[in-house]
Amino acid sequence: MENKNIISIEHVTKRYPVGDGEFTALSDINLQFKKGEFSGLVGPSGSGKTTLLNIMGSLDSPTEGKAIVMGRNVAELSHKESAQLRNLHIGFVFQIYNLLPVYTVFENVEFALLLQNINASRRKKMVMDALEWVGLQDMADKKPSKISGGEGQRVAIARAMVKRPEIVLADEPTANLDAKNAHTIMKTMRQLNKELNTTFLFSTHDEKVMGYLNRMIHLEDGKVRKDEPIEKPQYA
């Protein structure tokens, strides 16, 4: 996978039925991403960012064209195969942290490993390593209600990273954070990208996020208007 595209989007169009007609969310998208990229889909609400991210994450499939992720055509995967692809190879970070309130920080992060055949002692080490990456190892026993919003999003990053996925898809991960916490989150993900060579793909219209990206794909009305490499990101 080192010399190949980890994600390849080939002539992808996505339509949804609306009343007696249909809505085109994506139109003839062609994009490739290599391992270790730190890239973003940028554009206004309704531009198709989240739809494309969901297709890359095998949560949806194209109406036309192909989305090849880790060498697999997502449209040809069964529900079980799609779940396995996500469970083993893809981490998700959303703007809503989706932490389970009755479980501790440790248990929320561990949840991502429970579907894998990993023994308890190894799971514990993996969870504590992930919490150390985001600076929350001392909060392992706390419930989500006892931590801040910024800390909650860092737990969500630890949950996405604990299985060391090849790909992390982050949908507006800073939308509910103040500027200080947004920069903390982005610096954390940038560091993990460098240390683990994980491919990070963002959906965002937050200029703070854009300041960390090495590549920006500008979407408008479901089409790629500009694919822009960033040699010297503002904050990187």
Backbone torsions as a table, in degrees:
resi	resn	phi	psi	omega
1	MET	NA	-13.9	-175.1
2	GLU	-60.2	-40.9	-174.3
3	ASN	-102.1	8.2	-178.9
4	LYS	-114.9	166.6	174.3
5	ASN	-73.5	129.7	178.5
6	ILE	-78.0	-26.4	173.6
7	ILE	-136.7	133.6	176.7
8	SER	-133.0	119.3	179.2
9	ILE	-106.0	116.6	-171.6
10	GLU	-120.5	107.3	176.3
11	HIS	51.2	44.2	-176.2
12	VAL	-81.1	125.8	171.5
13	THR	-123.9	138.9	177.7
14	LYS	-129.6	122.1	177.4
15	ARG	-120.1	146.1	175.6
16	TYR	-122.8	138.1	175.6
17	PRO	-67.5	134.7	177.2
18	VAL	-135.5	109.1	-177.4
19	GLY	58.5	-125.6	178.8
20	ASP	-89.7	-2.8	-178.2
21	GLY	-120.4	-149.0	179.6
22	GLU	-150.9	156.8	178.7
23	PHE	-115.2	129.2	178.4
24	THR	-93.3	107.2	-179.3
25	ALA	-83.6	-32.9	178.0
26	LEU	-136.0	142.3	-176.3
27	SER	-133.8	107.6	172.6
28	ASP	51.3	59.2	-179.5
29	ILE	-87.7	132.2	175.2
30	ASN	-129.7	114.8	-178.5
31	LEU	-148.4	148.5	173.0
32	GLN	-131.6	143.5	178.6
33	PHE	-130.1	133.8	178.5
34	LYS	-98.9	162.8	179.9
35	LYS	-60.8	136.0	176.6
36	GLY	88.8	2.2	178.2
37	GLU	-68.8	154.4	175.0
38	PHE	-129.6	86.4	-166.1
39	SER	-126.3	162.3	-179.3
40	GLY	-139.5	144.0	168.0
41	LEU	-92.7	115.9	-175.2
42	VAL	-119.6	151.2	-179.5
43	GLY	153.5	170.8	-177.7
44	PRO	-71.3	167.8	174.5
45	SER	-57.6	138.4	180.0
46	GLY	87.1	5.1	-177.4
47	SER	-83.9	-11.8	178.1
48	GLY	108.2	5.4	-175.4
49	LYS	-60.6	-53.3	-176.0
50	THR	-67.2	-37.4	177.2
51	THR	-58.4	-45.8	-179.5
52	LEU	-67.3	-39.8	178.1
53	LEU	-62.3	-41.2	179.3
54	ASN	-64.2	-36.3	177.2
55	ILE	-67.3	-42.6	177.2
56	MET	-61.3	-32.4	-179.5
57	GLY	-88.8	8.6	-179.6
58	SER	59.7	24.9	173.0
59	LEU	-86.7	-13.5	179.5
60	ASP	-148.8	169.8	178.1
61	SER	-135.7	155.5	-177.6
62	PRO	-69.7	154.4	169.0
63	THR	-75.7	-39.5	176.0
64	GLU	-137.6	156.2	178.3
65	GLY	86.8	-173.9	-176.1
66	LYS	-129.4	142.3	169.2
67	ALA	-120.1	108.1	-177.8
68	ILE	-101.4	115.3	-177.2
69	VAL	-122.9	122.8	-176.8
70	MET	53.0	37.3	178.4
71	GLY	80.0	3.6	-177.8
72	ARG	-114.2	135.7	174.7
73	ASN	-79.4	111.6	-171.4
74	VAL	-62.0	-28.5	-178.5
75	ALA	-70.3	-19.8	-177.4
76	GLU	-97.6	-0.4	-178.3
77	LEU	-84.6	141.8	171.4
78	SER	-72.7	169.6	177.2
79	HIS	-57.7	-40.7	-179.6
80	LYS	-66.1	-41.9	-179.8
81	GLU	-67.6	-38.3	176.7
82	SER	-62.7	-43.6	179.1
83	ALA	-62.9	-39.2	179.2
84	GLN	-67.0	-39.9	177.0
85	LEU	-59.4	-46.4	179.7
86	ARG	-67.1	-42.1	-175.5
87	ASN	-65.7	-36.0	-174.1
88	LEU	-95.8	-30.8	-165.9
89	HIS	-124.8	-13.7	-173.3
90	ILE	-127.1	130.6	172.5
91	GLY	-108.0	145.9	-178.4
92	PHE	-120.1	137.5	172.1
93	VAL	-128.7	122.7	-177.2
94	PHE	-112.8	166.9	179.1
95	GLN	-69.3	-29.4	172.6
96	ILE	-96.5	124.7	-167.1
97	TYR	-66.0	-27.5	178.2
98	ASN	56.9	37.2	174.9
99	LEU	-80.7	144.3	-180.0
100	LEU	-82.1	115.3	-168.8
101	PRO	-66.3	-25.2	-176.6
102	VAL	-83.3	-8.2	-178.0
103	TYR	-107.4	156.5	177.6
104	THR	-73.9	170.5	174.3
105	VAL	-56.8	-45.9	178.4
106	PHE	-56.7	-48.3	-176.5
107	GLU	-67.2	-34.6	176.6
108	ASN	-63.1	-40.7	178.9
109	VAL	-72.8	-40.3	-179.8
110	GLU	-62.5	-28.1	-176.4
111	PHE	-52.5	-35.5	-178.5
112	ALA	-66.4	-17.0	-177.3
113	LEU	-100.6	-11.4	-170.8
114	LEU	-68.0	-24.7	178.9
115	LEU	-83.5	-5.2	176.6
116	GLN	-100.3	153.0	-176.8
117	ASN	-84.2	72.8	-177.0
118	ILE	-121.1	130.6	-177.1
119	ASN	-71.6	163.1	-170.4
120	ALA	-61.9	-39.8	-177.3
121	SER	-67.8	-39.8	178.0
122	ARG	-70.1	-38.4	176.5
123	ARG	-58.5	-42.9	-179.1
124	LYS	-60.8	-44.9	179.7
125	LYS	-63.7	-42.2	-179.2
126	MET	-63.2	-41.7	179.8
127	VAL	-65.7	-46.9	-178.2
128	MET	-66.4	-35.0	174.5
129	ASP	-61.0	-45.1	-178.7
130	ALA	-64.8	-40.3	178.0
131	LEU	-67.7	-33.3	176.8
132	GLU	-67.5	-36.9	178.1
133	TRP	-56.3	-37.1	-176.2
134	VAL	-102.0	8.6	174.7
135	GLY	72.7	30.6	-176.5
136	LEU	-124.6	22.5	-177.8
137	GLN	-61.9	-25.9	-179.5
138	ASP	-82.5	-3.4	-179.0
139	MET	-111.0	15.9	-174.8
140	ALA	-56.5	-34.0	-174.6
141	ASP	-93.4	0.2	-179.3
142	LYS	-81.5	152.7	173.5
143	LYS	-87.3	155.4	-179.5
144	PRO	-55.0	-30.1	-179.3
145	SER	-68.9	-14.6	-176.9
146	LYS	-101.7	8.2	178.9
147	ILE	-123.3	163.2	-177.1
148	SER	-80.4	172.4	178.0
149	GLY	-63.2	-41.9	178.2
150	GLY	-63.8	-39.7	177.2
151	GLU	-66.7	-37.3	177.6
152	GLY	-61.0	-40.4	178.3
153	GLN	-69.6	-32.1	175.5
154	ARG	-67.9	-35.2	173.5
155	VAL	-62.1	-41.5	179.2
156	ALA	-62.4	-36.7	176.1
157	ILE	-66.5	-43.3	177.9
158	ALA	-60.0	-41.1	178.5
159	ARG	-63.3	-39.0	178.5
160	ALA	-69.6	-33.1	-172.9
161	MET	-93.3	-14.2	-169.8
162	VAL	-59.4	-32.3	179.6
163	LYS	-88.8	6.4	-179.0
164	ARG	51.8	59.5	-177.4
165	PRO	-71.5	156.2	175.3
166	GLU	-72.2	-28.8	-174.5
167	ILE	-130.0	136.1	169.0
168	VAL	-121.2	126.5	177.8
169	LEU	-108.0	121.0	-175.1
170	ALA	-120.2	113.6	-176.3
171	ASP	-99.9	104.9	-179.9
172	GLU	48.5	53.7	-171.3
173	PRO	-68.7	-15.2	-178.3
174	THR	-108.1	6.9	-171.0
175	ALA	-60.4	-32.4	-176.4
176	ASN	-103.8	18.2	-175.5
177	LEU	-116.6	151.2	172.5
178	ASP	-75.9	173.0	-173.1
179	ALA	-59.7	-43.3	-177.6
180	LYS	-61.8	-47.5	-179.6
181	ASN	-68.4	-34.5	178.2
182	ALA	-60.9	-44.4	178.9
183	HIS	-66.5	-37.9	177.8
184	THR	-60.7	-44.7	-180.0
185	ILE	-62.3	-46.0	-177.3
186	MET	-67.9	-37.5	176.9
187	LYS	-64.8	-38.0	177.9
188	THR	-62.8	-46.9	-178.4
189	MET	-68.8	-35.9	177.6
190	ARG	-63.6	-41.1	179.2
191	GLN	-65.4	-41.3	178.1
192	LEU	-65.6	-36.7	176.3
193	ASN	-59.5	-43.5	-178.2
194	LYS	-72.2	-41.2	-175.1
195	GLU	-74.8	-38.9	-172.7
196	LEU	-107.9	-4.7	-178.4
197	ASN	58.0	33.4	177.1
198	THR	-78.0	139.6	175.8
199	THR	-80.1	120.4	177.5
200	PHE	-109.5	128.5	175.3
201	LEU	-126.0	126.7	-176.7
202	PHE	-111.0	150.5	163.8
203	SER	-113.3	121.6	-173.4
204	THR	-160.6	154.3	163.2
205	HIS	-126.5	18.9	-179.8
206	ASP	-89.6	120.0	-178.3
207	GLU	-64.0	-26.2	177.2
208	LYS	-64.6	-43.3	177.2
209	VAL	-62.7	-45.1	-178.1
210	MET	-57.7	-30.1	-178.2
211	GLY	-68.6	-9.3	179.1
212	TYR	-105.4	-9.9	-170.3
213	LEU	-80.3	145.8	173.3
214	ASN	-92.3	-9.3	-179.7
215	ARG	-156.5	134.5	177.2
216	MET	-123.6	124.3	174.8
217	ILE	-103.6	111.5	-176.3
218	HIS	-86.6	119.8	178.1
219	LEU	-107.3	142.3	175.3
220	GLU	-150.4	125.4	179.8
221	ASP	52.5	39.9	174.9
222	GLY	78.1	10.8	-179.0
223	LYS	-126.4	150.8	174.4
224	VAL	-79.4	115.3	178.8
225	ARG	-92.1	-26.8	-177.9
226	LYS	-161.2	136.5	175.8
227	ASP	-120.1	105.4	-164.0
228	GLU	-117.6	112.4	172.6
229	PRO	-74.0	141.7	179.7
230	ILE	-115.9	105.0	-176.8
231	GLU	-70.2	-39.0	-178.5
232	LYS	-129.4	87.7	177.8
233	PRO	-57.1	149.2	-175.4
234	GLN	-58.0	-41.9	-173.0
235	TYR	-109.1	-6.9	-174.6
236	ALA	-78.1	NA	NA
